[in-house]
């Protein structure tokens, strides 16, 4: 089987090289170069001749296949981008609610071959089912560029188009039938049974375990899973396959040849989970492991892993950009390389300490879980740090406390769903223990995530360097037997390095006597002002993929703060306040300052309910107020306009000594002139551009009055033309910074004097 690895591994490397590094125009030339090298390998002498040929053949086919795949599948979709016209498509899965109706994956009929696309329709389409054929007209958009940014998550799933359909469309129910339709209906049936016998929150968790559908998970639970390194339990993958194979092979015990009946069940389960990269990888590897005894072959982990990746990339080379695929294979590679060595080292140590010859079942389970977690984190940690800028340090403990319950819950959930398909009362018998386990996992994850040391951000160069040192150390330990013998030295160095990195990162964050950060929340605003003694935030809303409340909570926790002294909301628009509920779920907010306007707003009511539940003090700003927090003086200006939310908003002047930050919310230039007249404004070091850079705000009167040194524009992808050229011209004398271009904006003042 090693010969297969010699071909599959270079093929995978070639696809990753093409998709992540090389421009598309160079793919044919890379294939030609590899082909010429393959021809040259014919003249090699014996020894590595066969391996070199296989490797070069894999590279040649990889570059050639990427080129052919693009021409066959992506190019036809690219040709219709930006056009408007009719479409005929088959529904592949059930509709999911979106901001303007529903979205659903469809197989779009094209001249050459069908293309998978995402179709957006009005609310009437929520009754559509897999297999329905739709006809209508719509506008065709790229799946590569979304909201002004290049993305890969759609093409990694084989989706190359987004279609925004017009209101008039027709449907032919049940016109198509096939595996995709069967899988989607099976997944829906499993989810329906869970929903019928369990509370919605626990049913959503069980559905995520069985099918990978996270729609039923609460935002709080999703965030908790991420911070505690437990997201993998709801990303159907190898762990779930192991649980399932264990259940299916119980009747046959060690008779591996009799386990082949598991293969179709595994394929069916993977189809119900949507054939995501992680589940597909796990199924392929499990099938190879099950087939090896029947074919009189030994399972070879490198071959199994590389062949599974080969099949995935051969099906869709663009899947190389999938974060889920990269994390899945990195996790398994870490388990293969690291976990066994950790187990073999730790097991005899504990036996020697306890005076036992062998571990008991419980001890073996704990050490196996710990070893597996450490191995999985060894290679995924750098990827998580790179993509998500966060690393969970509580993950090993969280996995030890939770995985045993997840394994039992998965088995109960699967059995409950299957029994429910036959007769619902049978499923109801298993609902109480399943619900109890689900509640345990949720509460444990939520509790662990609230610990201030649960995770740390890698935005600091010191912590990023430590993550890199961790990866190098793990690889070195795996390759060097001598170094493994003296493992305590690198372990102690890593521990000391981590403490120093945290110390340096904390000192860096608090280097200024006054610090201001405008978070990148997309089209919205969230400004954090802090000193060593206090924290204040102005607004918490936006259109970012991550909830603005989670972004602010993460930033506070990075600073070592688990509470916010003051939160000021300028007004009740979603782009300024839709993250407040998430913030309250994770951080204690001592005082909340609000304008007493817009009493009928649903968002206002939700915010007040969250504040009341936490016991937060409410400060209604009807007249100008002053607050002293941690050396900061905040002047809260009461609304100066009337009749519209933007005109009725608060303004905030935050000062430390002679350093000032001014935030005007969404007020127009007319209201700004009133603020200038009555507000007694000083010259400011930082001005947040009003209304995200709208041409109707940040007027000449305000700029002339405050003469800002720096203008921060909190803006994301939008259709309003923000920031307007007029604003950029008016503020040209100041240094202008934009969150859509530079990300989070931070300025530190090292003296109380400007």
PyMOL commands that set and color helices and strands:
alter all, ss='L'
color gray80, all
select helices_A, chain A and resi 2-20+24-43+49-79+123-127+155-157+179-197+200-211+219-227+231-234+238-248+256-272+277-294+301-315+317-321+323-354+361-388+395-422+424-449+461-479+481-485+487-509+548-558+574-577+580-586+602-614+645-648+669-678+690-693+700-706+725-730+739-742
alter helices_A, ss='H'
color red, helices_A
select strands_A, chain A and resi 84-91+96-98+101-108+115-121+133-142+145-146+149-150+159-172+390-392+455-457+514-518+525-530+535-541+563-568+588-595+617-621+625-629+632-637+651-656+659-663+686-688+710-713+735-738+745-749
alter strands_A, ss='S'
color yellow, strands_A
deselect
rebuild
show_as cartoon
